Amino acid sequence: MPNIRIIAIFAVIVIAAVAGLAWPFLSTMKLGYIMEPVQASQWHMGKGSEYTPEMTYQVTLNQTTFLADMKFLPVSQGTQQLLVKINPGSSEIDQTVPIGLVYDFVDVSVPSKPYFDILDQSVFSMRDYATESKYLAKDAEWGDLFIGANAEKLKVTDSGKMSFKFGSENAYLLSYRIGAKMNKIWIVDNLPLPVKAEIYDPDGNLQYSYELVSLKAPSTPGLIS
């Protein structure tokens, strides 16, 4: 009987020691699971472009407002192109450009360049944070923004069915604070570009905004409108 008792005590000590050694690894695994919502969908710039949606935006930067109709063309010889029709209120400007990983369009015509510069700063600016897949889940962090001496995190703060000018869809709201203003960007899964944004400067002035006002995406899966 004493030997059995000694063996039992020794076994308890061994189990406790193993648990103590394993705990840092187990706790790290648990935290990693919480911080990375592996069951959630992921999004990146260009996701869903293979379904060739046509997306029309109203874009405003400073004192310039215009409509930009962007149609993703079928992939041909391994390359996909974007047909952009810009309507600044006068004559329409058409430009077809190849789509690169970072949505950086440099070889554009002289008439369309000022508008592509605005698109570069607005609708295409999410390339700075989402050329790689990011989780679409509440509290998922998408990156750090450095505004002066302050660092802010861009993260998903809301999700659900939301109303836009083009219709109602399940969407994800990303936001970060600058001064007294919350900067907001809305994402719809399987659409290759954000559908809306309101971005302010540190003084609280609207820097730019855009919103998807018309969508033609009959082949895109998961849309509800």
C-alpha positions, 0 to 999 in steps of 0.5 A: 500500500505505501508503494502504491501511495508513493507511485500515485503522488509521483504521478500527480507531480509528473502530470503537474510538471508536464501541464506547467511546461505545456501551458505557455504553448496551450495558452498561445494556441488558444489566443491565436485561435481567438485572434484569428477567426479561422471560420470567417471569410477573407477579403482582398482587393480584387476578390470576385473580379473573375465574376466580371461585375460592373460597378459605378461609383460617385467619387468626391475629392476636394471640390471634384465630383464625378461618376466612374463606371468600372467594368472588370473584363474577362481574363484573357491570356492570364491578364484581366483588364478594367474598363473605366468610363469617367463622367465628369459632367461633360463628355465621357472619358474611356480608358481600358487598363490592365489590373495589377496586384496593387491597382497602380495604373500609370499608363493612362491617357492625358484626359483620364489621368486627373481622374485616375489620380483621384481614384488612386487616392480613394477607391483604389487606396485599400490596396495599402491594407488588403492586397493580402487576404484579411478576415471579415469578422468583428474586431479583426484587425487589418493594419496600423495607420500612423497619423502624425505621432499617433498610431491607429488600428484599422479593424472591422467594427460592425457587420450585417445587412446594410443599405447603400445607394446601389441596394442592400447587402451584407457588409462589413464596416471598417473604421479608425479614428482621426481626431473627433472623426471616425473614418469608415470603409464598407466592404461587401464580400466577393466584390473586388472593391470597397463599396463606400468610404468616408475619410477625414483629415486630422482637422476633421475636414472631409478628405474624400468620399465615394459610394457605389451607386449602381451594381451589375453583378449577376454572376457574383455569388453571395449577393442578396439584392 
